[in-house]
Every structure is written in C-alpha cells, then in structure tokens.
Amino acid sequence: MRGFFIVAAVVLVQLHTLAQNLKSSMQHAYMITRMAEKFHVQPKPFDDQFSRLLFQKFIAAADEGGDIFLAEDIKRLSGYELLLDDEIRTGKTEFLQTVTGIWKKRIQQNDSLTQIICKTPFPLTQTDLFNRSRITEYAVSLAARQQKLYKQLKWEILDAVTDIVLVKPERLTQKKFIDSTEIQYRKRLLASMQKQYARQLKNAEETLTRLFCSTVANCYDPHTVYLPKEEKEAFDEGTGQTPLRFGLLFDEDENGKILVQQLQPGSTAYKSGAINPGDQLIAIQEPGQPVISTVGSSFGDVDSLMQTIKSEKLFLTVKKPDGTTRQVTLLKERFLTEEDEEDLVQGYVLNGTKKIGYISIPDFYFDWENTAVGLNGCANDVAKEIIKLKKENIQGLIIDIRFNGGGSLQEAIELTGIFIDGGPVAQYKQKEGKLAILKDVNSGSIFTGPVLVMVNGYSASASELFSAALQDYNRALIVGTPTYGKATGQIILPLDTTITLETANTRKTDVYLKITTSALYRVTGKTAQQQGVEPDILLPDLLQSIAEREKDEVTAFQLNSIEPNKYYKPLPAIVKDNLLQTAKTYVDSSLYFKKLGEFEAWFKSMEQSTGFALSLNDVLAFKQKQNVYTGYFESYTPVSDFKVENHQLRKQRLLASEVLTESDNEVKAFISSDPYIQICYKLIQQMIK
C-alpha cells in the first residue's frame, strides 16, 4: 500500500510540474505579444486572425511531414483555431494540454506500427508507388498511417542498400547479399526510429511548449524569434569571438537531420568556403579511424561524439542543398592567440594576367563582448587583410559573400565604408515611422581599385545592405543570383514587458526575444525586402530554383519604396555591355553550365512528378542519374586563368605549421576549381583601366 502512495505522489508531482510548465509557456506567449506591440516595426493585431495564423503555423511545425496527427485530430484541434488569442490572454492551457496528449499518443502508435512493420522483410525488388502530392496529407486512419510509414521506412532501407550497390555494382545481382543487408539495415533502422520516438516522448512537453512560443513570435515575421537562455548563448557565441572546438555549431531540424547552424569566425570551417549553415552532416571521421555515419543520429549523440574527439584534425562529410556531398578537413581551435586574431578573415591573390585579391566573408561577425578594445569585428579584419593584399600590388578585389546569411548591420556599414568616401549607406524606419540614416562617417577609402561582389540566394540581411550600397554607389559590380530578400533589422531583448530600449542591457533573464524593430531601405529609396538585390551580371545557379527566400515565408511583410536620400551621390555608372557579353560567352561555352542546365531540368521534372517508384532498380536508377551530375560537379576542375597564392605575411606563418599549410592548400584548391570565381576573374580584369 505504501508503494501505491509513493507512485501516486510521484505522478501528482509530475502533473503539477507539467501544469506549471504549460502555464509558464502561456505567460511567455503573452509577453511576446505585449513586447511585439511595444517594439515591433509592424505589429499585428492580436485577434482571431492572428489566432488562426498561429494555429495553422503551429500544427504545421509540430507535424511538418504529416506523419504524426491523423485527420480526426486536426478536426478536433480546429475547435481552438479562433481561441488561441483568448487562451494566451487569460493564461489558459487547455489547447497545449490537448495537443500534447494527442501528439504523445500518436508518437506511441507510430512506435508500435514501426515495430510491426519491421518484423517482416521489405520486398525491395517489388514496386510501391510513393505519392509525392499527398506526402503532407494527414492520414484518415491508423491503417493509412501504417501504409505511409511503411513506404517511408522502405525508402530508408532502399537508400542505404543502393548506396552500397553504387560503390559495388556486382552486389545488385547477389540475392544473398541483398537479403542479409536488408535484415541488417532493417534492425538498425528500427533501433534508430525507437530512439527517435523515445526522445520525442521524453521531451514532448518541452518541445511543444517551446514550439508554441516560437510560433507566436514567428507570426509577426520570420525573424522574430523566441530564445531560451541556451539558444541566446549559442547565438552570441556564433556571432562573437568566443572560440569553439572545431569552429561550428550544429542544430537538429524537425525531420531529425543534423544541420550546420553557425560557423566560428577564423576557424578552418569558416575559412574553407566549402561548408555553410544549412548543410546536412552526413559523417564524421578521425584520422586513421572508421567513418561514423551521423544519419539517423540525434543532436545529443552528435554533440557527445564531437565532445569526445581527441584528434587535432577531423574530416566532416556534408550534403549541400543541391544534393552534392563534400568532405571538409577541420582543425581543432583550442583558443585564440594574438596571432590567430589577425587571421579570422583570409585574403588570397589570384595571380594571372593581372593580380586580383580575393576575400570570402561567410558572415558579418562582431566583438559583442568588448567593442572598445581587441577585435572590432569583420570590417576591421577585412580592412587589415586588404592592406596585406595591397602590398602584393593587386589591381582589383573580389569580395565573396555567397552563403553569407548576415550578422551585424554595423559591420556591413563599416565594411561599405572601406570602399566609399563617406556618406549615407542605407536608411531605416522603426515603429514610430521616423526615417533615420545609416552613414559611413569616415572620409577616404582603403581600396580604390575595381571591386566585384559575389552573391547568391543565401546572401541575406547585412550582406544585402553591403552589396546594395556598393551597387547604388556604382562602386562594385554585383555578380551571381538574386539575394535572399531580407531588409529588416533585429535586436535581442530580455523577455520582460517592463523594459525600454534604453534599459534592456541592464536586465538578465532566462528567456530572450529577438525582435524585428526596423525596416531597411537603400539610399535610392528602394528596398531589398522580398525582392533581394538583383545582380548586375546574372549567372545560372541550381540553388536559384530550389532555395527558399524571404518572399516564400508566409509572415514576411512587404515594404514600399521611399524617397531617395538627398545626400546620396553615386559615382559614374559602370559600363556593363562588354561585361555582360563576357559572362554570356563563358557560360554558353562552358560544359559545366551546360551540365548544370541539364541537371536543373531533370531535377525539376523529378520534383514535379506526382509519384516515385520504390523498388531496388528504380531507386538505383534515380541515384545513378543523380550521381552522373553530382559526380561531375564535385570533380569539375576548370582550366584556370590564375594561380591562387598567399600574401607574404601568410606565407611566413605557413612555414611554421604543416597542419595550417594542409588546410590552406584545400582552400586554394577550392577557389581555383570554382567556375563562378573563374568568371569573376575574367570580369574584373575587364574593369581594370
């Protein structure tokens, strides 16, 4: 009897804790709405329309692939669609309790269904049709859920088996091998799925309550973000100068994939140019050790693995958004020495007919811990690197901000000032509507020669401010694809409704809110919001058709043009006719871009098809076709017009370190094999007078 009361007491404590957590989350949700009303540049009415948006976004985020809820669950939950604003105001937790209960129940059922499915071998040679058009539809019954889950699991098995057959084609006709491999991967898949379900059940309340608060914030715009303390610390670490072990942070998306979240400035990951935020981690390998696949691993598993690695060197394999894979060598960063601080941004000399400087900037980092002394941030580091390159007598400069998702707007302004002789750089408005000017207050410029800026659809925010300003001043030629289209500014505030912008830095809380407080405009009065920065020279890029942009976000707001800044005085326009012809001639005659066009057409046809055949031969044929293209792109080596070299100071440092030399050689090989940099080298040569 005593045991019964102990168990009952534990259950009561757990229920009380859950109730407190739900109540706390509702309080946070309410505080988000109050702070948005107070500080957001375009606050929305907190009404039934907001409630409907919140409901739809939350349900979609809680079950992104339509793999958890049944149609009957959505029908039941839809009764709350217009009530969430009322629940948040009054602190009621009925919706959160209901959705959490349903979510956990369906996860448990998925666990049971997976065990049932995995008891029987998958007939890999038989064809099942996977309907793409219905992939996110909610199943009408558990039987329908089981059928969908069966096809998803079969795909995972086929994916693993065909990866082996691609390397060893003779295995395709070896039935014994196919059968034994199916058993092996079916057991492994079951174990992986059960771990996933266990994690989901263990963290259900925390996952859904955080997701609810995050969704409330995202209803105002895509960049207003709810930040629990550990996420705030990770954000600070990624944008500041705090050292990381291997120079990068990971995150886990809704589908359980481990993605690169941020790169540490100055790390080999940052300087390689081969790895970017959003890349999926596929495998990890220490020198002399077996490759460890991270597919199916949890964030905690990967994090623990990274913490236990003792080698000074690490090989990461990542999958890019276009499906290609790349292996990157990383070096362990123990601490930042004074010498390291001068090496966060690295410049190279492209030595051909003319000497051209090249600098890649993955993000606009800044020294948030100390703005008075020490590292000042990205702009200061780039300036120092340009001075080193000028000693090599460069005649032009390429700045590569492809995949640069932004960072500090102040750093973007200061970087712009390196190339213009003072004046307005951009304009912005806050909630009260008063127009303010972002200026380069320093007269003179560090580099006066021709400048070319490389951009793509992943160049966002501060990257767009920088590239737009140089374009508006006719100071640089912008080359690539249209940028992301984010022209808003955010600040991080403690989740505290009593603060003002002036007192925010004096408050410390366990939860923060990154909130959009300003809308950005170009000096011409135009805005990059949802439009992006249109390059002067447009180049074909597979990512152009598959990358999501600001305009694809449901809650992205629009901005109208305003009056140009009256103090803005552009330089004479860059004559582009010959430059456009040079780019066109190169693209038209390049086998690389011909293959890229073919791949894009094939990729689009696959995306638009309604069904996908799930059988060993069909999946293998799909991968073989894909590998024809991705293998070509990964091994492509153009006839280079230049040799990639280090400046003298860098050469001296490399003499003292074989490890740094190895890493540096990888970066140089990457630069020389990039067809886009090859085009840009030809273009900037023409710009030199």
Secondary structure, 3 states (H helix, E strand, C coil): CHHHHHHHHHHHHHHHHHHHHHHHHHHHHHHHHHHHHHHCCCCCCCCHHHHHHHHHHHHHHHCCCCCCCEHHHHHHHHHHCCCHHHHHHHCCCHHHHHHHHHHHHHHHHHHHHHHHHCCCCCCCCCCEEEEHHHCCCCECCHHHHHHHHHHHHHHHHHHHHHHHHHHCHHHHHCHHHHHHHHHHHHHHHHHHHHHHHHHHHHCHHHHHHHHHHHHHHHCCCCCCEEEEHHHHHHHHHHHCCCCCCCCEEEEECCCCCEEEEEECCCCHHHHHCCCCCCCEEEEEECCCCCCEECCCCCHHHHHHHHHHCCCCEEEEEEECCCCCEEEEEEECCCCCCHHHHCCCCCEEEEECCCEEEEEECCCECCCCCCCCCCCCCHHHHHHHHHHHHHCCCCCEEEEECCCCCCECHHHHHHHHHCCCCCEEEEEEECCCCCEEEEEECCCCCCCCCCEEEEECCCCCCHHHHHHHHHHHCCCCEEEECCCCCCCEEEEEEECCCCCCCCCHHHCCCCEEEEEEEEEEEECCCCCCCCCCCCCCEECCCHHHHHCCCHHHCCCCCCCCCCCCCCCCCCCCCCCCHHHHHHHHHHHHHCHHHHHHHHHHHHHHHHHHCCEEEECHHHHHHHHHHHHHHHHHHHHCCCCCCCEEECCHHHHHHHCCCHHHHHHHHHHHHHHHCCHHHHHHHHHHHHHCC
